[in-house]
Amino acid sequence: MKVAVVGAGIGGLAAAIRLRVLGYDVAVYEKNATVGAGAIS
Ligand SMILES: Cc1cc2nc3c(=O)[nH]c(=O)nc-3n(C[C@H](O)[C@H](O)[C@H](O)COP(=O)(O)OP(=O)(O)OC[C@H]3O[C@@H](n4cnc5c(N)ncnc54)[C@H](O)[C@@H]3O)c2cc1C
């Protein structure tokens, strides 16, 4: 099954990793050029 995650903040990345481990085909869509959003410091 294919799953789309919108947003590559820590929440989206964590969800994507968990879904991938469960065997889903995951695509992450991020509007900005970098990942991590507000969690990067
Ligand atoms: C002022 C401030 C300072 C902070 N400082 C720190 C800090 O120093 N260290 C720390 O660890 N945490 C910090 N935090 C907390 C941290 O930002 C959040 O806890 C964490 O980033 C939340 O993660 P999130 O994935 O829920 O959302 P976000 O980090 O907001 O990620 C959401 C992502 O979704 C993307 N997005 C949104 N809409 C779309 C769309 N339509 N299409 C594609 N992509 C989309 C955004 O571009 C973003 O990348 C701070 C928060 C604030 C407000």
The ligand as a Tripos MOL2 file, in Angstrom:
@<TRIPOS>MOLECULE
LIG
   53    58     1     0     0
SMALL
NO_CHARGES

@<TRIPOS>ATOM
      1 C1          9.8470   29.6070   17.9780 C.3       1 LIG1
      2 C2         10.0580   28.1120   18.0970 C.ar      1 LIG1
      3 C3         11.3300   27.6490   18.4070 C.ar      1 LIG1
      4 C4         11.5650   26.2750   18.5400 C.ar      1 LIG1
      5 N1         12.8340   25.8550   18.8020 N.ar      1 LIG1
      6 C5         13.0880   24.5400   18.8550 C.ar      1 LIG1
      7 C6         14.4330   24.0670   19.0470 C.ar      1 LIG1
      8 O1         15.3840   24.8430   19.1960 O.2       1 LIG1
      9 N2         14.6620   22.7260   19.0660 N.ar      1 LIG1
     10 C7         13.6530   21.8390   18.8960 C.ar      1 LIG1
     11 O2         13.9290   20.6280   18.9020 O.2       1 LIG1
     12 N3         12.3690   22.2540   18.7430 N.ar      1 LIG1
     13 C8         12.0590   23.5630   18.7210 C.ar      1 LIG1
     14 N4         10.7510   23.9920   18.5610 N.ar      1 LIG1
     15 C9          9.6810   23.0100   18.5170 C.3       1 LIG1
     16 C10         9.6540   22.3360   17.1750 C.3       1 LIG1
     17 O3          9.5870   23.2960   16.1360 O.3       1 LIG1
     18 C11         8.3960   21.4970   17.0970 C.3       1 LIG1
     19 O4          8.1790   20.7370   18.2590 O.3       1 LIG1
     20 C12         8.5040   20.4950   15.9440 C.3       1 LIG1
     21 O5          9.1870   21.0600   14.8570 O.3       1 LIG1
     22 C13         7.0990   20.0840   15.5000 C.3       1 LIG1
     23 O6          7.2540   19.1430   14.4420 O.3       1 LIG1
     24 P1          6.1030   18.9010   13.4140 P.3       1 LIG1
     25 O7          6.6060   17.8350   12.4770 O.co2     1 LIG1
     26 O8          4.8320   18.6230   14.1130 O.co2     1 LIG1
     27 O9          5.8560   20.2750   12.6570 O.3       1 LIG1
     28 P2          6.8620   21.1890   11.8220 P.3       1 LIG1
     29 O10         8.2460   21.1110   12.3750 O.co2     1 LIG1
     30 O11         6.2050   22.5130   11.7390 O.co2     1 LIG1
     31 O12         6.9010   20.5170   10.3730 O.3       1 LIG1
     32 C14         5.8380   20.6330    9.4690 C.3       1 LIG1
     33 C15         6.4230   20.4940    8.0520 C.3       1 LIG1
     34 O13         5.3550   20.4190    7.1190 O.3       1 LIG1
     35 C16         5.6780   21.2360    6.0120 C.3       1 LIG1
     36 N5          4.4110   21.5700    5.3600 N.ar      1 LIG1
     37 C17         3.3840   22.2740    5.8720 C.ar      1 LIG1
     38 N6          2.3840   22.3680    4.9910 N.ar      1 LIG1
     39 C18         2.8110   21.6970    3.8780 C.ar      1 LIG1
     40 C19         2.2190   21.4350    2.6020 C.ar      1 LIG1
     41 N7          0.9870   21.8740    2.2880 N.pl3     1 LIG1
     42 N8          2.9240   20.7090    1.6950 N.ar      1 LIG1
     43 C20         4.1740   20.2540    2.0060 C.ar      1 LIG1
     44 N9          4.7910   20.4570    3.1970 N.ar      1 LIG1
     45 C21         4.1060   21.1800    4.1130 C.ar      1 LIG1
     46 C22         6.4160   22.4050    6.5950 C.3       1 LIG1
     47 O14         7.1910   23.0660    5.6240 O.3       1 LIG1
     48 C23         7.2840   21.6930    7.6420 C.3       1 LIG1
     49 O15         8.4980   21.2330    7.0890 O.3       1 LIG1
     50 C24        10.4910   25.3510   18.4000 C.ar      1 LIG1
     51 C25         9.2180   25.8330   18.0870 C.ar      1 LIG1
     52 C26         8.9840   27.1930   17.9380 C.ar      1 LIG1
     53 C27         7.6140   27.7060   17.5770 C.3       1 LIG1
@<TRIPOS>BOND
     1     1     2 1
     2     2     3 ar
     3     2    52 ar
     4     3     4 ar
     5     4     5 ar
     6     4    50 ar
     7     5     6 ar
     8     6     7 ar
     9     6    13 1
    10     7     8 2
    11     7     9 ar
    12     9    10 ar
    13    10    11 2
    14    10    12 ar
    15    12    13 ar
    16    13    14 ar
    17    14    15 1
    18    14    50 ar
    19    15    16 1
    20    16    17 1
    21    16    18 1
    22    18    19 1
    23    18    20 1
    24    20    21 1
    25    20    22 1
    26    22    23 1
    27    23    24 1
    28    24    25 2
    29    24    26 1
    30    24    27 1
    31    27    28 1
    32    28    29 2
    33    28    30 1
    34    28    31 1
    35    31    32 1
    36    32    33 1
    37    33    34 1
    38    33    48 1
    39    34    35 1
    40    35    36 1
    41    35    46 1
    42    36    37 ar
    43    36    45 ar
    44    37    38 ar
    45    38    39 ar
    46    39    40 ar
    47    39    45 ar
    48    40    41 1
    49    40    42 ar
    50    42    43 ar
    51    43    44 ar
    52    44    45 ar
    53    46    47 1
    54    46    48 1
    55    48    49 1
    56    50    51 ar
    57    51    52 ar
    58    52    53 1
@<TRIPOS>SUBSTRUCTURE
     1 LIG1         1 GROUP 0 **** ****
